[in-house]
Amino acid sequence: MKRIISLLVVAVMLIASVGMLSACGDKGTNTAVDADFKIGFIFLHDENSTYDKNFLVAAEAATEELGLTPDQVIFKTNIPEGNECYEAAADLADQGCDIVFANSFGHEPYMLKAAKEFPEVEFCHATGTTAHTEKIDNFHNAFASIYEGRYLAGIAAGMKLNEMIESGKITADQAKMGYVGAYTYAEVISGYTSFYLGAKSVCPSVTMEVQFTGSWYDEALEKEAATKLLSNNCVLISQHADSMGAPTACENAGVPNVSYNGSTKSACPNTFIVSSRIDWSPYFKHIINASLNDEKIAFDWCEGFEAGSVALTEVNEAVAAKGTQEAMDAAKAKLIAGEIHVFDTDTFTVEGKKLDSYLADVDTDEAYEKDTEAISDGYFHESEYRSAPYFDLQIDGITLLNSMF
Protein backbone atom coordinates (compact mmCIF):
# COMPACT_ATOMS: atom_id res chain seq x y z
CA MET A 1 0.00 0.00 0.00
CA LYS A 2 2.82 2.42 0.91
CA ARG A 3 4.45 1.67 -2.47
CA ILE A 4 1.21 2.55 -4.30
CA ILE A 5 0.87 5.80 -2.36
CA SER A 6 4.48 6.71 -3.13
CA LEU A 7 3.93 6.11 -6.83
CA LEU A 8 0.81 8.29 -6.76
CA VAL A 9 2.79 11.10 -5.08
CA VAL A 10 5.50 10.87 -7.73
CA ALA A 11 2.86 10.96 -10.47
CA VAL A 12 1.25 14.08 -8.98
CA MET A 13 4.67 15.76 -8.74
CA LEU A 14 5.42 14.95 -12.37
CA ILE A 15 2.08 16.36 -13.48
CA ALA A 16 2.73 19.52 -11.47
CA SER A 17 6.18 19.85 -13.05
CA VAL A 18 4.72 19.61 -16.54
CA GLY A 19 2.20 22.27 -15.62
CA MET A 20 4.97 24.58 -14.42
CA LEU A 21 6.91 24.08 -17.68
CA SER A 22 3.79 24.88 -19.70
CA ALA A 23 3.26 28.06 -17.69
CA CYS A 24 6.74 29.22 -18.69
CA GLY A 25 5.67 29.55 -22.35
CA ASP A 26 8.63 29.50 -24.72
CA LYS A 27 11.07 28.85 -21.88
CA GLY A 28 9.64 25.32 -21.85
CA THR A 29 8.05 23.52 -24.78
CA ASN A 30 6.64 25.41 -27.73
CA THR A 31 2.89 25.83 -28.15
CA ALA A 32 1.17 24.11 -31.06
CA VAL A 33 0.56 26.60 -33.86
CA ASP A 34 -3.02 27.16 -35.01
CA ALA A 35 -3.58 26.57 -38.71
CA ASP A 36 -4.95 30.09 -39.19
CA PHE A 37 -2.03 31.82 -37.42
CA LYS A 38 0.09 34.14 -39.59
CA ILE A 39 3.15 36.32 -39.05
CA GLY A 40 4.49 38.97 -41.41
CA PHE A 41 8.03 40.30 -41.61
CA ILE A 42 9.12 43.68 -43.03
CA PHE A 43 12.80 44.07 -43.97
CA LEU A 44 14.62 47.23 -45.03
CA HIS A 45 16.68 45.38 -47.63
CA ASP A 46 17.01 41.76 -48.74
CA GLU A 47 19.49 38.91 -48.34
CA ASN A 48 22.24 40.97 -50.02
CA SER A 49 22.44 43.06 -46.84
CA THR A 50 24.23 41.24 -44.00
CA TYR A 51 21.89 42.96 -41.53
CA ASP A 52 18.70 41.87 -43.25
CA LYS A 53 20.02 38.42 -44.07
CA ASN A 54 20.61 37.87 -40.36
CA PHE A 55 16.91 38.60 -39.70
CA LEU A 56 15.74 36.49 -42.64
CA VAL A 57 17.75 33.46 -41.51
CA ALA A 58 16.44 33.82 -37.93
CA ALA A 59 12.83 34.18 -39.10
CA GLU A 60 13.11 31.11 -41.30
CA ALA A 61 14.72 29.08 -38.49
CA ALA A 62 12.20 30.12 -35.82
CA THR A 63 9.08 29.62 -37.91
CA GLU A 64 10.31 26.26 -39.18
CA GLU A 65 11.11 25.11 -35.65
CA LEU A 66 7.62 26.08 -34.49
CA GLY A 67 6.03 24.20 -37.38
CA LEU A 68 4.61 27.11 -39.37
CA THR A 69 3.83 26.34 -42.99
CA PRO A 70 5.01 28.62 -45.84
CA ASP A 71 1.54 30.15 -46.21
CA GLN A 72 1.63 31.23 -42.55
CA VAL A 73 4.80 33.32 -43.00
CA ILE A 74 4.91 36.40 -45.26
CA PHE A 75 8.14 38.25 -46.06
CA LYS A 76 8.23 41.79 -47.44
CA THR A 77 11.74 42.89 -48.44
CA ASN A 78 13.23 46.20 -49.60
CA ILE A 79 10.69 48.28 -47.68
CA PRO A 80 12.02 51.85 -47.20
CA GLU A 81 11.84 53.83 -43.96
CA GLY A 82 8.83 55.79 -45.15
CA ASN A 83 5.10 55.46 -45.66
CA GLU A 84 5.85 52.31 -47.66
CA CYS A 85 6.41 50.65 -44.29
CA TYR A 86 2.94 51.64 -43.09
CA GLU A 87 1.44 50.35 -46.34
CA ALA A 88 3.31 47.06 -45.98
CA ALA A 89 2.23 46.69 -42.34
CA ALA A 90 -1.40 47.47 -43.16
CA ASP A 91 -1.34 44.99 -46.03
CA LEU A 92 0.02 42.26 -43.74
CA ALA A 93 -2.71 43.03 -41.21
CA ASP A 94 -5.33 42.85 -43.99
CA GLN A 95 -3.89 39.47 -45.03
CA GLY A 96 -4.71 38.15 -41.57
CA CYS A 97 -1.34 38.37 -39.84
CA ASP A 98 -1.53 38.08 -36.06
CA ILE A 99 1.96 39.58 -35.70
CA VAL A 100 3.79 42.08 -37.91
CA PHE A 101 7.51 42.58 -37.35
CA ALA A 102 9.78 45.27 -38.86
CA ASN A 103 13.54 45.43 -38.59
CA SER A 104 14.83 48.96 -39.18
CA PHE A 105 15.04 52.01 -36.92
CA GLY A 106 13.25 54.31 -39.38
CA HIS A 107 10.29 51.93 -39.68
CA GLU A 108 9.14 52.80 -36.16
CA PRO A 109 6.70 55.71 -36.73
CA TYR A 110 4.97 53.81 -39.53
CA MET A 111 4.67 50.66 -37.43
CA LEU A 112 3.22 52.79 -34.62
CA LYS A 113 0.67 54.26 -37.03
CA ALA A 114 -0.38 50.78 -38.14
CA ALA A 115 -0.58 49.58 -34.51
CA LYS A 116 -3.09 52.32 -33.72
CA GLU A 117 -5.18 51.39 -36.77
CA PHE A 118 -5.14 47.61 -36.19
CA PRO A 119 -5.43 47.08 -32.40
CA GLU A 120 -6.06 43.34 -32.80
CA VAL A 121 -2.63 42.80 -34.41
CA GLU A 122 0.69 42.74 -32.50
CA PHE A 123 3.27 45.08 -34.06
CA CYS A 124 6.86 44.32 -33.03
CA HIS A 125 9.80 46.47 -34.03
CA ALA A 126 13.56 45.94 -33.74
CA THR A 127 15.85 48.80 -32.62
CA GLY A 128 12.99 51.18 -31.77
CA THR A 129 12.81 53.48 -28.76
CA THR A 130 9.23 54.60 -28.13
CA ALA A 131 7.15 51.58 -27.07
CA HIS A 132 7.84 52.09 -23.36
CA THR A 133 6.65 55.70 -23.50
CA GLU A 134 3.77 55.28 -26.00
CA LYS A 135 2.38 52.37 -23.95
CA ILE A 136 0.12 51.06 -26.71
CA ASP A 137 -0.77 47.47 -25.83
CA ASN A 138 -0.04 46.05 -29.29
CA PHE A 139 3.18 47.95 -30.03
CA HIS A 140 6.55 46.58 -28.90
CA ASN A 141 10.30 47.19 -29.24
CA ALA A 142 13.09 44.62 -29.10
CA PHE A 143 16.86 44.47 -29.16
CA ALA A 144 19.63 42.34 -27.63
CA SER A 145 22.69 43.11 -25.52
CA ILE A 146 24.88 43.01 -28.62
CA TYR A 147 27.32 45.39 -26.95
CA GLU A 148 28.50 42.33 -25.00
CA GLY A 149 29.07 40.43 -28.24
CA ARG A 150 31.00 43.36 -29.69
CA TYR A 151 33.07 43.51 -26.52
CA LEU A 152 34.13 39.88 -27.06
CA ALA A 153 34.84 40.61 -30.73
CA GLY A 154 36.97 43.51 -29.50
CA ILE A 155 38.96 41.10 -27.35
CA ALA A 156 39.66 39.08 -30.49
CA ALA A 157 40.85 42.29 -32.16
CA GLY A 158 43.05 43.21 -29.19
CA MET A 159 44.59 39.73 -29.17
CA LYS A 160 45.46 40.18 -32.86
CA LEU A 161 47.03 43.57 -32.16
CA ASN A 162 49.14 42.03 -29.40
CA GLU A 163 50.30 39.33 -31.78
CA MET A 164 51.30 41.99 -34.32
CA ILE A 165 53.18 43.92 -31.64
CA GLU A 166 54.98 40.83 -30.34
CA SER A 167 56.01 39.79 -33.85
CA GLY A 168 57.45 43.24 -34.56
CA LYS A 169 54.97 43.98 -37.33
CA ILE A 170 53.81 47.10 -35.47
CA THR A 171 54.86 48.92 -32.32
CA ALA A 172 52.53 49.37 -29.36
CA ASP A 173 51.82 52.99 -30.32
CA GLN A 174 50.83 51.87 -33.83
CA ALA A 175 47.99 49.70 -32.53
CA LYS A 176 45.30 51.79 -34.20
CA MET A 177 42.00 50.24 -35.31
CA GLY A 178 39.53 51.64 -37.79
CA TYR A 179 35.75 51.39 -37.60
CA VAL A 180 33.20 51.96 -40.37
CA GLY A 181 29.98 53.29 -38.83
CA ALA A 182 26.64 54.01 -40.45
CA TYR A 183 25.25 56.90 -38.40
CA THR A 184 26.07 58.75 -35.18
CA TYR A 185 23.12 57.09 -33.45
CA ALA A 186 23.51 55.72 -29.92
CA GLU A 187 23.19 52.21 -31.36
CA VAL A 188 26.36 52.73 -33.41
CA ILE A 189 28.20 54.62 -30.66
CA SER A 190 27.41 51.87 -28.15
CA GLY A 191 28.65 49.29 -30.64
CA TYR A 192 31.97 50.86 -31.56
CA THR A 193 32.69 51.85 -27.96
CA SER A 194 32.08 48.34 -26.61
CA PHE A 195 34.27 46.91 -29.40
CA TYR A 196 37.04 49.37 -28.49
CA LEU A 197 36.79 48.63 -24.76
CA GLY A 198 37.04 44.91 -25.48
CA ALA A 199 40.23 45.49 -27.45
CA LYS A 200 41.60 47.83 -24.79
CA SER A 201 41.01 45.23 -22.07
CA VAL A 202 43.80 43.11 -23.58
CA CYS A 203 45.80 45.72 -25.54
CA PRO A 204 46.05 48.89 -23.40
CA SER A 205 47.79 51.02 -26.06
CA VAL A 206 45.00 50.64 -28.65
CA THR A 207 43.33 53.67 -30.24
CA MET A 208 40.58 53.81 -32.83
CA GLU A 209 39.30 56.04 -35.64
CA VAL A 210 35.69 56.01 -36.85
CA GLN A 211 34.50 56.95 -40.33
CA PHE A 212 30.74 57.32 -40.86
CA THR A 213 28.97 56.63 -44.16
CA GLY A 214 25.50 58.11 -43.57
CA SER A 215 23.88 54.89 -44.77
CA TRP A 216 23.07 51.50 -43.28
CA TYR A 217 23.84 49.76 -46.53
CA ASP A 218 26.06 51.21 -49.25
CA GLU A 219 28.87 48.94 -50.41
CA ALA A 220 30.74 51.67 -52.28
CA LEU A 221 30.67 54.10 -49.34
CA GLU A 222 31.63 51.40 -46.85
CA LYS A 223 34.56 50.30 -48.98
CA GLU A 224 35.60 53.94 -49.40
CA ALA A 225 35.41 54.51 -45.63
CA ALA A 226 37.51 51.42 -44.93
CA THR A 227 40.04 52.50 -47.56
CA LYS A 228 40.34 55.91 -45.87
CA LEU A 229 40.96 54.25 -42.52
CA LEU A 230 43.59 52.01 -44.05
CA SER A 231 45.31 55.03 -45.57
CA ASN A 232 45.37 56.52 -42.06
CA ASN A 233 47.48 53.55 -40.96
CA CYS A 234 44.71 51.62 -39.20
CA VAL A 235 46.01 48.07 -38.86
CA LEU A 236 42.67 46.34 -38.17
CA ILE A 237 39.14 47.24 -39.27
CA SER A 238 35.65 46.53 -37.94
CA GLN A 239 32.27 47.95 -38.82
CA HIS A 240 28.64 48.65 -38.04
CA ALA A 241 27.47 48.68 -41.65
CA ASP A 242 25.68 46.08 -43.67
CA SER A 243 27.58 45.26 -46.86
CA MET A 244 30.78 43.48 -47.84
CA GLY A 245 32.44 46.84 -48.56
CA ALA A 246 34.74 46.99 -45.51
CA PRO A 247 35.62 43.26 -45.38
CA THR A 248 36.47 43.31 -49.10
CA ALA A 249 38.72 46.35 -48.67
CA CYS A 250 40.51 44.55 -45.83
CA GLU A 251 40.95 41.35 -47.83
CA ASN A 252 42.37 43.32 -50.78
CA ALA A 253 44.81 45.11 -48.46
CA GLY A 254 45.68 42.06 -46.35
CA VAL A 255 44.51 43.78 -43.15
CA PRO A 256 42.67 41.85 -40.37
CA ASN A 257 38.93 42.39 -40.15
CA VAL A 258 36.29 41.79 -37.49
CA SER A 259 32.96 41.73 -39.30
CA TYR A 260 29.35 41.98 -38.13
CA ASN A 261 26.16 39.94 -38.60
CA GLY A 262 27.86 36.83 -39.90
CA SER A 263 31.05 35.19 -41.04
CA THR A 264 32.87 36.57 -44.08
CA LYS A 265 35.42 33.75 -43.98
CA SER A 266 34.47 32.28 -47.37
CA ALA A 267 34.92 35.63 -49.15
CA CYS A 268 37.78 36.90 -46.95
CA PRO A 269 39.69 33.83 -45.75
CA ASN A 270 42.98 35.67 -45.22
CA THR A 271 41.70 38.53 -43.05
CA PHE A 272 38.44 37.53 -41.30
CA ILE A 273 38.86 36.92 -37.55
CA VAL A 274 35.38 36.65 -36.03
CA SER A 275 31.94 38.26 -36.14
CA SER A 276 29.29 39.06 -33.54
CA ARG A 277 25.59 39.18 -34.28
CA ILE A 278 22.14 39.24 -32.74
CA ASP A 279 20.30 35.95 -33.11
CA TRP A 280 16.66 36.97 -33.48
CA SER A 281 15.29 33.42 -33.31
CA PRO A 282 14.62 33.50 -29.54
CA TYR A 283 12.62 36.71 -29.90
CA PHE A 284 10.60 35.43 -32.84
CA LYS A 285 9.73 32.26 -30.94
CA HIS A 286 8.89 34.34 -27.87
CA ILE A 287 6.38 36.61 -29.62
CA ILE A 288 4.79 33.76 -31.58
CA ASN A 289 4.30 31.66 -28.43
CA ALA A 290 3.01 34.69 -26.52
CA SER A 291 0.47 35.42 -29.24
CA LEU A 292 -0.70 31.82 -29.39
CA ASN A 293 -1.05 31.67 -25.61
CA ASP A 294 -2.79 35.07 -25.38
CA GLU A 295 0.07 36.30 -23.21
CA LYS A 296 1.12 39.91 -22.96
CA ILE A 297 4.20 40.92 -24.95
CA ALA A 298 6.39 43.38 -23.05
CA PHE A 299 6.85 46.90 -24.40
CA ASP A 300 10.61 46.26 -24.40
CA TRP A 301 12.51 42.98 -24.75
CA CYS A 302 16.29 42.65 -24.51
CA GLU A 303 18.20 39.41 -23.93
CA GLY A 304 21.81 38.29 -24.25
CA PHE A 305 24.07 35.27 -24.16
CA GLU A 306 21.98 33.16 -21.81
CA ALA A 307 18.89 33.39 -24.02
CA GLY A 308 20.97 32.74 -27.13
CA SER A 309 20.19 36.22 -28.45
CA VAL A 310 23.84 37.27 -28.77
CA ALA A 311 26.15 35.01 -30.75
CA LEU A 312 29.63 34.93 -32.22
CA THR A 313 30.76 33.02 -35.25
CA GLU A 314 33.48 30.44 -35.20
CA VAL A 315 36.92 32.01 -34.88
CA ASN A 316 39.03 31.84 -38.03
CA GLU A 317 42.08 30.16 -36.51
CA ALA A 318 44.13 30.84 -39.65
CA VAL A 319 44.00 34.59 -38.93
CA ALA A 320 43.15 35.01 -35.24
CA ALA A 321 45.84 35.16 -32.58
CA LYS A 322 46.52 32.02 -30.59
CA GLY A 323 44.29 31.75 -27.53
CA THR A 324 41.56 34.03 -28.92
CA GLN A 325 38.68 31.63 -28.33
CA GLU A 326 39.81 30.91 -24.79
CA ALA A 327 40.09 34.62 -24.00
CA MET A 328 36.61 35.33 -25.35
CA ASP A 329 35.13 32.35 -23.48
CA ALA A 330 36.65 33.54 -20.20
CA ALA A 331 35.29 37.07 -20.65
CA LYS A 332 31.87 35.75 -21.66
CA ALA A 333 31.65 33.70 -18.47
CA LYS A 334 32.51 36.78 -16.41
CA LEU A 335 29.92 38.91 -18.23
CA ILE A 336 27.21 36.33 -17.59
CA ALA A 337 28.23 36.07 -13.92
CA GLY A 338 28.22 39.86 -13.55
CA GLU A 339 31.89 39.85 -12.57
CA ILE A 340 32.74 42.38 -15.29
CA HIS A 341 30.68 44.98 -17.14
CA VAL A 342 31.30 46.30 -20.64
CA PHE A 343 30.93 49.96 -19.67
CA ASP A 344 32.77 49.81 -16.35
CA THR A 345 33.61 53.43 -15.54
CA ASP A 346 37.07 52.41 -14.33
CA THR A 347 37.96 51.42 -17.90
CA PHE A 348 37.34 54.70 -19.74
CA THR A 349 37.42 58.46 -19.38
CA VAL A 350 35.68 61.35 -21.11
CA GLU A 351 37.90 64.39 -21.67
CA GLY A 352 40.33 62.92 -19.18
CA LYS A 353 37.79 62.46 -16.41
CA LYS A 354 36.19 59.36 -14.92
CA LEU A 355 32.39 59.56 -14.76
CA ASP A 356 30.26 58.70 -11.75
CA SER A 357 27.02 60.12 -13.16
CA TYR A 358 25.45 60.52 -16.59
CA LEU A 359 21.94 61.36 -17.76
CA ALA A 360 21.00 59.35 -20.83
CA ASP A 361 18.23 60.07 -23.33
CA VAL A 362 16.06 57.01 -22.67
CA ASP A 363 12.56 58.50 -23.03
CA THR A 364 12.62 59.76 -26.61
CA ASP A 365 11.20 63.23 -27.23
CA GLU A 366 11.57 65.82 -29.97
CA ALA A 367 14.19 67.76 -28.00
CA TYR A 368 16.25 64.62 -27.22
CA GLU A 369 16.45 65.72 -23.59
CA LYS A 370 18.53 63.66 -21.17
CA ASP A 371 16.22 62.08 -18.63
CA THR A 372 17.58 58.95 -16.96
CA GLU A 373 20.58 58.38 -14.67
CA ALA A 374 22.47 55.57 -16.39
CA ILE A 375 25.55 55.15 -14.17
CA SER A 376 25.36 53.31 -10.89
CA ASP A 377 27.34 50.58 -9.12
CA GLY A 378 30.40 51.64 -11.10
CA TYR A 379 29.13 51.08 -14.64
CA PHE A 380 26.85 52.45 -17.35
CA HIS A 381 23.65 50.37 -17.44
CA GLU A 382 23.11 49.88 -21.17
CA SER A 383 19.78 48.57 -22.52
CA GLU A 384 18.27 48.12 -19.06
CA TYR A 385 15.82 51.03 -19.06
CA ARG A 386 14.69 50.33 -22.63
CA SER A 387 15.80 47.69 -25.11
CA ALA A 388 17.51 49.90 -27.69
CA PRO A 389 20.99 51.27 -26.83
CA TYR A 390 21.33 54.75 -25.36
CA PHE A 391 25.08 54.88 -24.65
CA ASP A 392 26.16 58.01 -26.54
CA LEU A 393 29.34 59.06 -24.74
CA GLN A 394 32.43 59.98 -26.77
CA ILE A 395 35.20 58.39 -24.74
CA ASP A 396 38.93 59.08 -24.88
CA GLY A 397 40.94 56.94 -27.28
CA ILE A 398 38.35 57.08 -30.07
CA THR A 399 38.57 59.75 -32.78
CA LEU A 400 35.66 60.55 -35.10
CA LEU A 401 36.91 61.50 -38.56
CA ASN A 402 33.52 62.86 -39.59
CA SER A 403 30.28 63.39 -37.69
CA MET A 404 27.81 64.97 -40.09
CA PHE A 405 25.35 62.08 -40.00
C-alpha positions, 0 to 999 in steps of 0.5 A, spaced: 500 500 500 505 504 501 508 503 495 502 505 491 501 511 495 508 513 493 507 512 486 501 516 486 505 522 489 511 521 484 505 521 479 502 528 482 509 531 482 510 529 475 504 532 473 505 539 477 512 539 473 509 539 466 504 544 468 509 549 471 513 548 464 507 549 460 506 556 464 513 558 462 511 559 455 517 558 450 522 557 456 519 550 456 516 547 450 513 550 444 505 551 443 502 548 437 501 553 432 493 554 429 492 553 422 490 560 421 495 563 425 500 568 420 506 572 421 508 577 417 516 580 416 518 587 413 525 588 412 529 594 409 533 590 404 534 583 402 538 577 403 544 581 399 544 586 406 548 582 411 543 585 416 537 583 413 540 576 411 541 575 419 533 577 420 531 572 414 535 566 416 532 567 424 525 568 421 526 562 417 529 558 423 524 560 428 518 559 424 520 552 421 522 550 428 515 552 431 512 548 425 509 554 421 507 552 414 510 557 408 503 560 407 503 562 414 509 566 413 509 572 409 516 576 407 516 583 405 523 585 403 526 592 400 521 596 404 524 603 405 523 607 412 517 611 409 510 610 408 511 604 404 512 601 411 505 603 413 502 600 407 506 594 408 504 593 415 497 594 413 497 589 407 500 584 412 494 586 417 489 585 412 492 578 409 490 576 416 497 576 420 496 576 427 503 579 428 507 584 424 515 585 425 519 590 422 527 590 422 529 597 421 530 604 426 526 608 421 520 603 420 518 605 427 513 611 426 509 607 420 509 601 425 506 605 430 501 608 425 499 601 423 498 599 430 493 604 432 489 602 426 489 595 427 489 594 435 487 586 434 494 585 431 501 585 434 506 590 431 513 588 433 519 592 431 527 591 432 531 597 434 525 602 436 525 606 442 518 609 443 514 603 445 515 604 453 513 611 452 507 610 447 504 604 452 500 602 446 498 594 448 499 592 441 506 595 439 513 593 442 520 594 441 526 589 441 533 588 441 539 584 444 545 586 448 549 586 442 554 590 446 556 584 450 558 580 443 561 586 440 566 587 446 568 579 445 569 581 438 573 587 441 577 582 445 579 578 439 581 584 435 586 586 441 589 579 441 590 580 434 594 587 435 598 584 441 600 578 436 602 583 431 606 587 436 609 581 439 612 579 432 614 586 430 609 587 425 607 594 429 609 597 435 605 598 441 603 605 439 601 603 432 595 599 434 590 603 431 584 600 429 579 603 424 571 602 424 566 603 419 559 606 422 553 608 419 550 613 423 552 617 429 546 614 433 547 611 440 546 604 437 552 605 433 556 609 438 554 603 443 557 598 438 563 601 436 565 603 444 564 596 446 568 593 441 574 598 443 573 597 450 574 589 449 580 590 445 583 595 450 582 590 455 587 586 452 591 591 448 592 597 453 595 602 447 590 601 442 586 607 439 581 607 434 578 612 428 571 612 426 568 613 419 561 614 418 557 613 411 550 616 412 547 609 410 546 603 413 547 599 406 552 602 401 557 597 399 561 603 395 561 608 401 563 602 406 569 600 402 571 607 401 570 609 408 575 602 410 580 604 404 580 611 408 581 608 414 587 604 411 590 610 408 590 613 415 594 607 418 589 603 421 592 596 422 585 592 423 578 594 421 571 593 424 564 595 422 557 597 423 554 597 416 551 592 412 555 590 406 561 586 404 564 593 402 569 593 408 571 586 409 572 586 401 577 592 402 581 589 408 581 582 404 584 586 398 589 590 403 591 584 407 589 587 413 585 583 419 577 584 419 572 583 425 565 583 421 558 583 423 552 579 422 555 573 420 562 570 417 565 573 411 570 567 412 568 564 405 569 571 401 575 573 406 579 567 408 585 571 409 583 577 413 576 575 417 577 573 424 570 573 427 563 576 427 558 578 432 551 578 431 544 578 434 540 571 433 533 573 433 530 566 433 529 567 440 525 573 440 521 570 434 519 564 438 517 568 444 512 573 440 509 567 436 508 563 443 506 569 446 500 570 441 498 563 441 497 563 448 494 570 449 500 572 453 502 579 454 508 581 450 512 586 453 513 593 451 521 592 451 525 585 450 532 585 450 536 578 452 543 576 451 548 570 451 543 566 456 537 566 451 541 565 445 540 572 443 547 574 442 552 570 438 559 569 435 561 566 429 566 560 429 573 564 430 578 563 423 584 560 426 588 561 420 587 569 422 586 570 429 591 570 434 593 564 438 588 563 444 583 568 442 577 563 443 579 561 450 580 569 452 573 570 449 570 564 453 573 567 459 570 574 458 563 571 456 563 567 463 565 573 467 559 577 463 554 572 464 556 572 472 556 579 472 563 579 474 565 584 469 561 589 465 562 592 458 561 599 460 565 599 467 567 606 468 574 604 471 575 602 464 574 609 460 574 616 461 571 622 457 575 628 456 580 625 461 575 624 467 572 618 470 564 619 470 560 617 476 554 620 473 550 621 466 543 622 464 541 618 458 536 620 453 532 614 454 525 616 453 525 619 446 522 626 445 523 631 440 528 635 444 532 629 445 532 631 452 537 627 457 532 624 462 535 617 466 541 616 470 544 611 467 551 610 471 550 606 478 554 601 481 560 603 477 558 602 470 553 604 465 547 600 465 546 599 457 539 597 454 536 596 461 531 602 461 529 600 454 531 595 449 535 599 444 541 602 446 542 609 449 550 609 450 552 616 446 558 618 450 564 619 446 570 616 450 577 618 450 581 613 445 576 614 439 577 619 434 571 621 429 573 623 422 567 625 420 560 626 424 555 629 419 550 624 419 
